Amino acid sequence: MSVTVYSHFFSLGMETKQAIIRGKNGGARPGAGRKRRLEEHEIMERLSPLHDIAINALSAGLEKHDMKAVDIYFRYAYGLPTQRIESKIEANLNSVSVEVITPHELVKIA
């Protein structure tokens, strides 16, 4: 993009900029977002007859010592273990001096 296009973009108002950015980054789309409660309830009703089959399959996998079944069981029964993240943060701060200026001194400066 040329410099002219960038300078034109920065001269626009905030609402116009947001509209341009939203236009390129998605926005409302059909089928996007969380399903409505009614839809979720309908899906749960369809899956409920399969609940016993799923539990039996998991039980069979556990009895066979299938590691995938063991992994699924422990993830849902106990959750994932806490992950430790190591990071290194480096920062350099220059000294900052702060002077207190009274309103009387401010009038003299201005």
C-alpha positions, 0 to 999 in steps of 0.5 A: 500500500502506498503512503497516501492510502495509510494517511487517508486511513488515519484521517478518517473518524474512529467509527469509519476505521472500525467499520473498515476493520470489521469488514475485513475481519469477519463480523456476523456470519450465518451459523456463527456463535454459540447455539441457542439453548433449544438447539443444544437441548435437541442435540443432547436429546439425540445423543442421550440414547447413545450415552450407555453405549459410550460408557460401555465402550469406555469401560471396555477400553479401560478393561483392555488397558487401552491407553487412549481410553485411560487418557480420556477417563483421567482427563474427564475424571480429574482434569488436565494437570497444571502446566508449568510455563517457564518464561524469561522476561528482560526489561531495561528501565531508564531512570525517570525523574519526576519534578513536582510543579506547583500551580504558581510555578506553572503560571510562571512557565506558561 
